[in-house]
Every structure is written in C-alpha cells, then in structure tokens.
Amino acid sequence: MDTSAIRQVLTQRKAMLENRASKVERDASHRDEPLSADFAEQAVERENDDVLHAIAGESLHEITMINQALTRLDAGIYGECSSCGNTIDEKRLQAVPYTTQCIQCAEQTD
C-alpha cells in the first residue's frame, strides 16, 4: 500500500472540502450578497440556507474522518479494521479512503 499516495489523496480531498465549507458558510451568512428585500424571496433564500448548512455539516464531518485517517497513517495502523483488526481491502480504501471498517464489519453495523 502506497501511504504517500493515500496521504496525498486525503490531503487534497480535505483541502477541497475546507474550501467548499468556507464558501458555503459565506453564502449562508450572506456576507457577499444580502437577503432580498422581498419577503417571499427571503423565505426561499432561508430554505436554501438550510440546505447550505447541511452541506457544510457533511463537509465538516468528512474533514473529521479524513483527519482521523491521517492520524491512523501517522500511527501506522491505517487500513486496519477498527472492529475486527483485519486488513481493510485496498479497493474499499480506494473508494472510501477514510473508512475505519472492513466491508464485513461495516455491513454488520448497518
């Protein structure tokens, strides 16, 4: 397993998510563009704000997962299932590089 390539993928994804979260928060706070003067339009904008906050929350959650994966890389335990201790399949790690469980354990917890 090429840990330097994994670290690069995780770091790039984290930077992209941090950028997204920053833009979403800026949009939701209406720093760059104030709310419309029209009450009906404000209602739609507020609904959009709820969606933006959900997107930001998901981004922040994924950033946390990436930080934990980077910590596991540093500790030399990246790719070990946190439930059973077996090695997580490389294809799974390629699909979800911050996963903490092998597919068998993940299926049992769903």
N, C-alpha and C positions, 0 to 999 in steps of 0.2 A: 504494500500500500504506500503510495507516494504522499507522505504527510505534508510536504511543502506545497504540492498542488492542491490538496484539500484545504490547507490554511489559506491559500490564495483565493480559492472559490468562496470560502466562508467570509473572508475579509472583504472581498468585492461585493458580495451579497449584503453584508452588514452596512457598507457604505451606501449602497443603493437604497436600502431600507431607511437609513438615517436621513438621507436626502428626501425621500418620499414623506416620512413622518414630519419633517420640518416644513415642507411645502403644504401638507395637509393642515397642519396646525396654523400656518399663516393664513391659508384660505378660510379655515373655520373661524378664525378670530377676526376676519375681515379687516386686517391691517392694511392690505393693499387696495381693497375696494369695499367701501362702506355698504351697509344694508340699503336696500331700495327704500324710497320714501313711500311706496305703495304697500299698504298693509297685506294684501293678498300675495304680492310678490315676496314680502318678508316671510310669510308663512312657508312658502316653497323654499326659500333660502334657508330657513331654520331646519326644515326637514333634510335638506342637503347637508347641513351641518352635522346632523345626527349620523348620517352615512359617513361623512368625513372623519368624525370621531371614532367610528367603528374601524375604519381603515387604519387610522393612526394606532389604535389599540392593537390591532393584528400585527402591524409592523413592529411595534414595540415588543410584543410577545415573541415574535420571531427573532428580533435582535437579542433578547434574553437567551433564547435557545442557542443562538449562534455563539454568544459569549460563553455559555456553558460548554459547548463543543470545543471551543478554543482552549478552555481550561483543561478539558479532558486530553486534548492534543498535547498540551504542555506537561501534563501528568503522565503521559504515555499510556493512557487507558482508552484512548479514542478507538471506537469500533468494538468495544466490549459491551455486551448487553447488560444493562443495569439490573435486570431481573434475574437472569439465569447465569450470567457470566460468560456465555458462549460468544464466539465471534459473530458480529453482525455481517451479513453478506455484503460484499462490495457493491453489488448492483443496488441494494437498498440504500447504502450510504451515498451512492451517486445520485439517487433520486431524492433522498432526504438527508443531506449531509450532517444535520444536527440531531438526527434521531438517537434515542438512548436505548432502544429495544430492538431485538431481532424480530423478524416478522412473526414468528410463532408466539412470542410473548405479547407483542402488540395486538395480535388477533384475540388473545385471551382477555385483554383488558378492555376491548371494545364492546 
